[in-house]
Amino acid sequence: MKITTLEERLEVIGNKRMAFVGSCNWDTFVDDNKKLWSVPKPNCLGCHFTSFGDKDHVRRLMSKGYHSDQVTEYGLELMEGLRCRLMVDGEGKRWAMLAFT
């Protein structure tokens, strides 16, 4: 489903909770059934709202180095054992390293 207005975005988000702040055009939300959804950021209207699988799908992506979005507190709770370590590179840019314990 294409999201073209902020009202449509809010309607799609509904009672979902944000699990990951995306590094590109989408943030990842979780519904009551623990299904993940990619929702366009407010500045990316015109993009599509799509299913993103479940936490096991995200774990597989992380284990292969394909998922590095910033995790929220709810995302840490959802992923059970996921830890977020904040790092600073040589130029002072901050980034997060995600790993499972």
TIVO-2410 file (N, C-alpha, C; in nm, 3 decimals):
# residues 101
REC num residu      c1      c2      c3 atome chaine
REC   1      M   0.084  -0.117   0.000     N      A
REC   1      M   0.000   0.000   0.000    CA      A
REC   1      M   0.089   0.124   0.000     C      A
REC   2      K   0.062   0.214  -0.091     N      A
REC   2      K   0.139   0.337  -0.102    CA      A
REC   2      K   0.088   0.439   0.001     C      A
REC   3      I   0.180   0.500   0.075     N      A
REC   3      I   0.148   0.602   0.174    CA      A
REC   3      I   0.176   0.738   0.112     C      A
REC   4      T   0.072   0.819   0.097     N      A
REC   4      T   0.092   0.949   0.030    CA      A
REC   4      T   0.069   1.069   0.122     C      A
REC   5      T   0.011   1.047   0.241     N      A
REC   5      T  -0.011   1.159   0.333    CA      A
REC   5      T   0.032   1.119   0.474     C      A
REC   6      L   0.055   1.218   0.559     N      A
REC   6      L   0.089   1.190   0.698    CA      A
REC   6      L  -0.028   1.122   0.769     C      A
REC   7      E  -0.152   1.157   0.730     N      A
REC   7      E  -0.269   1.093   0.790    CA      A
REC   7      E  -0.273   0.944   0.758     C      A
REC   8      E  -0.241   0.907   0.634     N      A
REC   8      E  -0.235   0.764   0.598    CA      A
REC   8      E  -0.126   0.694   0.677     C      A
REC   9      R  -0.012   0.761   0.695     N      A
REC   9      R   0.098   0.701   0.773    CA      A
REC   9      R   0.054   0.675   0.915     C      A
REC  10      L  -0.011   0.773   0.978     N      A
REC  10      L  -0.057   0.755   1.116    CA      A
REC  10      L  -0.162   0.644   1.125     C      A
REC  11      E  -0.248   0.634   1.026     N      A
REC  11      E  -0.351   0.530   1.024    CA      A
REC  11      E  -0.286   0.392   1.014     C      A
REC  12      V  -0.184   0.380   0.929     N      A
REC  12      V  -0.113   0.252   0.912    CA      A
REC  12      V  -0.040   0.214   1.041     C      A
REC  13      I   0.022   0.311   1.105     N      A
REC  13      I   0.095   0.282   1.229    CA      A
REC  13      I  -0.002   0.236   1.336     C      A
REC  14      G  -0.115   0.303   1.348     N      A
REC  14      G  -0.218   0.263   1.445    CA      A
REC  14      G  -0.159   0.234   1.582     C      A
REC  15      N  -0.179   0.111   1.630     N      A
REC  15      N  -0.129   0.073   1.762    CA      A
REC  15      N   0.003  -0.004   1.754     C      A
REC  16      K   0.070   0.000   1.639     N      A
REC  16      K   0.200  -0.066   1.626    CA      A
REC  16      K   0.304   0.013   1.705     C      A
REC  17      R   0.410  -0.059   1.745     N      A
REC  17      R   0.519   0.005   1.819    CA      A
REC  17      R   0.646   0.003   1.736     C      A
REC  18      M   0.722   0.112   1.740     N      A
REC  18      M   0.845   0.119   1.661    CA      A
REC  18      M   0.952   0.029   1.723     C      A
REC  19      A   1.011  -0.057   1.641     N      A
REC  19      A   1.117  -0.146   1.686    CA      A
REC  19      A   1.254  -0.101   1.637     C      A
REC  20      F   1.259  -0.045   1.516     N      A
REC  20      F   1.386   0.000   1.458    CA      A
REC  20      F   1.366   0.132   1.386     C      A
REC  21      V   1.462   0.223   1.405     N      A
REC  21      V   1.465   0.348   1.330    CA      A
REC  21      V   1.552   0.320   1.209     C      A
REC  22      G   1.492   0.327   1.093     N      A
REC  22      G   1.563   0.293   0.971    CA      A
REC  22      G   1.672   0.392   0.933     C      A
REC  23      S   1.770   0.342   0.861     N      A
REC  23      S   1.880   0.427   0.813    CA      A
REC  23      S   1.849   0.484   0.675     C      A
REC  24      C   1.739   0.440   0.614     N      A
REC  24      C   1.701   0.490   0.482    CA      A
REC  24      C   1.559   0.547   0.486     C      A
REC  25      N   1.470   0.496   0.403     N      A
REC  25      N   1.337   0.554   0.386    CA      A
REC  25      N   1.228   0.498   0.478     C      A
REC  26      W   1.257   0.390   0.551     N      A
REC  26      W   1.153   0.324   0.631    CA      A
REC  26      W   1.197   0.304   0.775     C      A
REC  27      D   1.098   0.305   0.864     N      A
REC  27      D   1.116   0.261   1.002    CA      A
REC  27      D   1.042   0.127   1.014     C      A
REC  28      T   1.080   0.047   1.112     N      A
REC  28      T   1.017  -0.084   1.130    CA      A
REC  28      T   0.932  -0.084   1.256     C      A
REC  29      F   0.806  -0.122   1.239     N      A
REC  29      F   0.709  -0.128   1.348    CA      A
REC  29      F   0.664  -0.272   1.369     C      A
REC  30      V   0.611  -0.300   1.489     N      A
REC  30      V   0.562  -0.434   1.524    CA      A
REC  30      V   0.417  -0.424   1.565     C      A
REC  31      D   0.335  -0.519   1.514     N      A
REC  31      D   0.194  -0.519   1.553    CA      A
REC  31      D   0.173  -0.612   1.673     C      A
REC  32      D   0.049  -0.627   1.715     N      A
REC  32      D   0.017  -0.708   1.833    CA      A
REC  32      D   0.049  -0.856   1.814     C      A
REC  33      N   0.060  -0.902   1.688     N      A
REC  33      N   0.092  -1.041   1.659    CA      A
REC  33      N   0.241  -1.064   1.639     C      A
REC  34      K   0.323  -0.962   1.671     N      A
REC  34      K   0.470  -0.966   1.658    CA      A
REC  34      K   0.516  -0.971   1.512     C      A
REC  35      K   0.431  -0.929   1.420     N      A
REC  35      K   0.469  -0.919   1.280    CA      A
REC  35      K   0.531  -0.781   1.258     C      A
REC  36      L   0.639  -0.776   1.182     N      A
REC  36      L   0.708  -0.650   1.157    CA      A
REC  36      L   0.661  -0.588   1.026     C      A
REC  37      W   0.658  -0.454   1.024     N      A
REC  37      W   0.612  -0.378   0.909    CA      A
REC  37      W   0.709  -0.265   0.880     C      A
REC  38      S   0.741  -0.245   0.752     N      A
REC  38      S   0.820  -0.131   0.708    CA      A
REC  38      S   0.724  -0.018   0.676     C      A
REC  39      V   0.741   0.095   0.744     N      A
REC  39      V   0.653   0.210   0.725    CA      A
REC  39      V   0.739   0.327   0.678     C      A
REC  40      P   0.700   0.393   0.568     N      A
REC  40      P   0.780   0.506   0.519    CA      A
REC  40      P   0.795   0.615   0.625     C      A
REC  41      K   0.913   0.673   0.629     N      A
REC  41      K   0.936   0.786   0.719    CA      A
REC  41      K   0.850   0.904   0.673     C      A
REC  42      P   0.820   0.999   0.762     N      A
REC  42      P   0.736   1.113   0.725    CA      A
REC  42      P   0.788   1.192   0.603     C      A
REC  43      N   0.920   1.195   0.584     N      A
REC  43      N   0.975   1.268   0.471    CA      A
REC  43      N   0.987   1.183   0.344     C      A
REC  44      C   0.933   1.061   0.347     N      A
REC  44      C   0.940   0.970   0.232    CA      A
REC  44      C   0.802   0.928   0.185     C      A
REC  45      L   0.706   1.016   0.195     N      A
REC  45      L   0.572   0.984   0.149    CA      A
REC  45      L   0.578   0.952   0.001     C      A
REC  46      G   0.496   0.856  -0.040     N      A
REC  46      G   0.499   0.806  -0.177    CA      A
REC  46      G   0.562   0.667  -0.182     C      A
REC  47      C   0.628   0.626  -0.073     N      A
REC  47      C   0.682   0.491  -0.062    CA      A
REC  47      C   0.571   0.396  -0.014     C      A
REC  48      H   0.595   0.267  -0.029     N      A
REC  48      H   0.496   0.167   0.010    CA      A
REC  48      H   0.518   0.115   0.152     C      A
REC  49      F   0.409   0.085   0.220     N      A
REC  49      F   0.405   0.020   0.351    CA      A
REC  49      F   0.401  -0.130   0.322     C      A
REC  50      T   0.495  -0.207   0.378     N      A
REC  50      T   0.502  -0.349   0.346    CA      A
REC  50      T   0.533  -0.434   0.470     C      A
REC  51      S   0.501  -0.561   0.458     N      A
REC  51      S   0.535  -0.657   0.562    CA      A
REC  51      S   0.686  -0.676   0.563     C      A
REC  52      F   0.744  -0.694   0.682     N      A
REC  52      F   0.888  -0.717   0.694    CA      A
REC  52      F   0.918  -0.848   0.765     C      A
REC  53      G   0.820  -0.936   0.772     N      A
REC  53      G   0.843  -1.066   0.834    CA      A
REC  53      G   0.827  -1.063   0.984     C      A
REC  54      D   0.912  -1.140   1.053     N      A
REC  54      D   0.906  -1.149   1.198    CA      A
REC  54      D   1.046  -1.133   1.256     C      A
REC  55      K   1.057  -1.148   1.388     N      A
REC  55      K   1.187  -1.125   1.450    CA      A
REC  55      K   1.291  -1.227   1.404     C      A
REC  56      D   1.249  -1.348   1.368     N      A
REC  56      D   1.344  -1.447   1.319    CA      A
REC  56      D   1.404  -1.405   1.185     C      A
REC  57      H   1.321  -1.341   1.102     N      A
REC  57      H   1.371  -1.288   0.975    CA      A
REC  57      H   1.477  -1.181   1.001     C      A
REC  58      V   1.450  -1.092   1.096     N      A
REC  58      V   1.546  -0.986   1.130    CA      A
REC  58      V   1.674  -1.046   1.187     C      A
REC  59      R   1.662  -1.148   1.270     N      A
REC  59      R   1.782  -1.215   1.325    CA      A
REC  59      R   1.868  -1.271   1.212     C      A
REC  60      R   1.804  -1.334   1.112     N      A
REC  60      R   1.881  -1.390   0.999    CA      A
REC  60      R   1.952  -1.278   0.923     C      A
REC  61      L   1.881  -1.167   0.900     N      A
REC  61      L   1.944  -1.054   0.831    CA      A
REC  61      L   2.062  -1.000   0.910     C      A
REC  62      M   2.046  -0.987   1.042     N      A
REC  62      M   2.154  -0.936   1.127    CA      A
REC  62      M   2.274  -1.029   1.126     C      A
REC  63      S   2.248  -1.159   1.130     N      A
REC  63      S   2.359  -1.255   1.134    CA      A
REC  63      S   2.441  -1.251   1.005     C      A
REC  64      K   2.379  -1.205   0.895     N      A
REC  64      K   2.450  -1.193   0.768    CA      A
REC  64      K   2.502  -1.052   0.743     C      A
REC  65      G   2.478  -0.962   0.840     N      A
REC  65      G   2.527  -0.825   0.827    CA      A
REC  65      G   2.441  -0.735   0.741     C      A
REC  66      Y   2.315  -0.775   0.715     N      A
REC  66      Y   2.228  -0.698   0.627    CA      A
REC  66      Y   2.132  -0.605   0.700     C      A
REC  67      H   2.131  -0.605   0.830     N      A
REC  67      H   2.035  -0.522   0.905    CA      A
REC  67      H   2.112  -0.448   1.012     C      A
REC  68      S   2.116  -0.315   0.998     N      A
REC  68      S   2.192  -0.236   1.095    CA      A
REC  68      S   2.115  -0.112   1.139     C      A
REC  69      D   1.981  -0.118   1.130     N      A
REC  69      D   1.901  -0.004   1.174    CA      A
REC  69      D   1.916   0.016   1.324     C      A
REC  70      Q   1.889   0.137   1.370     N      A
REC  70      Q   1.901   0.170   1.513    CA      A
REC  70      Q   1.783   0.108   1.587     C      A
REC  71      V   1.813   0.027   1.685     N      A
REC  71      V   1.709  -0.043   1.761    CA      A
REC  71      V   1.652   0.048   1.870     C      A
REC  72      T   1.521   0.039   1.892     N      A
REC  72      T   1.456   0.113   2.001    CA      A
REC  72      T   1.452   0.025   2.125     C      A
REC  73      E   1.411   0.083   2.237     N      A
REC  73      E   1.396   0.004   2.360    CA      A
REC  73      E   1.298  -0.112   2.336     C      A
REC  74      Y   1.187  -0.085   2.268     N      A
REC  74      Y   1.091  -0.191   2.239    CA      A
REC  74      Y   1.153  -0.297   2.147     C      A
REC  75      G   1.234  -0.253   2.053     N      A
REC  75      G   1.302  -0.348   1.965    CA      A
REC  75      G   1.395  -0.440   2.042     C      A
REC  76      L   1.467  -0.385   2.141     N      A
REC  76      L   1.553  -0.469   2.225    CA      A
REC  76      L   1.471  -0.573   2.300     C      A
REC  77      E   1.358  -0.530   2.353     N      A
REC  77      E   1.269  -0.621   2.426    CA      A
REC  77      E   1.215  -0.729   2.332     C      A
REC  78      L   1.174  -0.690   2.213     N      A
REC  78      L   1.120  -0.784   2.115    CA      A
REC  78      L   1.223  -0.888   2.073     C      A
REC  79      M   1.346  -0.846   2.052     N      A
REC  79      M   1.447  -0.934   1.997    CA      A
REC  79      M   1.512  -1.025   2.101     C      A
REC  80      E   1.483  -1.009   2.229     N      A
REC  80      E   1.531  -1.098   2.334    CA      A
REC  80      E   1.679  -1.135   2.320     C      A
REC  81      G   1.762  -1.064   2.389     N      A
REC  81      G   1.905  -1.095   2.387    CA      A
REC  81      G   1.984  -1.006   2.293     C      A
REC  82      L   1.917  -0.922   2.218     N      A
REC  82      L   1.986  -0.828   2.131    CA      A
REC  82      L   2.044  -0.717   2.216     C      A
REC  83      R   2.169  -0.683   2.191     N      A
REC  83      R   2.233  -0.575   2.264    CA      A
REC  83      R   2.277  -0.470   2.164     C      A
REC  84      C   2.270  -0.346   2.205     N      A
REC  84      C   2.309  -0.234   2.121    CA      A
REC  84      C   2.427  -0.164   2.187     C      A
REC  85      R   2.539  -0.158   2.118     N      A
REC  85      R   2.658  -0.091   2.170    CA      A
REC  85      R   2.684   0.032   2.084     C      A
REC  86      L   2.684   0.149   2.145     N      A
REC  86      L   2.710   0.272   2.070    CA      A
REC  86      L   2.860   0.289   2.052     C      A
REC  87      M   2.898   0.320   1.929     N      A
REC  87      M   3.039   0.333   1.894    CA      A
REC  87      M   3.063   0.473   1.837     C      A
REC  88      V   3.189   0.516   1.836     N      A
REC  88      V   3.229   0.642   1.774    CA      A
REC  88      V   3.349   0.612   1.685     C      A
REC  89      D   3.339   0.652   1.557     N      A
REC  89      D   3.451   0.626   1.467    CA      A
REC  89      D   3.560   0.732   1.483     C      A
REC  90      G   3.666   0.723   1.407     N      A
REC  90      G   3.780   0.814   1.417    CA      A
REC  90      G   3.747   0.959   1.387     C      A
REC  91      E   3.635   0.981   1.317     N      A
REC  91      E   3.595   1.118   1.283    CA      A
REC  91      E   3.487   1.171   1.376     C      A
REC  92      G   3.454   1.094   1.481     N      A
REC  92      G   3.355   1.137   1.578    CA      A
REC  92      G   3.211   1.102   1.541     C      A
REC  93      K   3.191   1.030   1.430     N      A
REC  93      K   3.056   0.991   1.390    CA      A
REC  93      K   3.009   0.874   1.477     C      A
REC  94      R   2.886   0.886   1.531     N      A
REC  94      R   2.832   0.782   1.619    CA      A
REC  94      R   2.756   0.679   1.536     C      A
REC  95      W   2.767   0.552   1.574     N      A
REC  95      W   2.694   0.445   1.509    CA      A
REC  95      W   2.671   0.334   1.611     C      A
REC  96      A   2.578   0.246   1.583     N      A
REC  96      A   2.544   0.139   1.677    CA      A
REC  96      A   2.584   0.004   1.620     C      A
REC  97      M   2.638  -0.081   1.707     N      A
REC  97      M   2.670  -0.218   1.670    CA      A
REC  97      M   2.568  -0.308   1.741     C      A
REC  98      L   2.496  -0.388   1.664     N      A
REC  98      L   2.398  -0.479   1.719    CA      A
REC  98      L   2.454  -0.619   1.726     C      A
REC  99      A   2.429  -0.689   1.836     N      A
REC  99      A   2.476  -0.827   1.852    CA      A
REC  99      A   2.384  -0.900   1.949     C      A
REC 100      F   2.379  -1.031   1.939     N      A
REC 100      F   2.302  -1.112   2.032    CA      A
REC 100      F   2.395  -1.169   2.137     C      A
REC 101      T   2.342  -1.175   2.262     N      A
REC 101      T   2.423  -1.230   2.371    CA      A
REC 101      T   2.403  -1.380   2.380     C      A
***
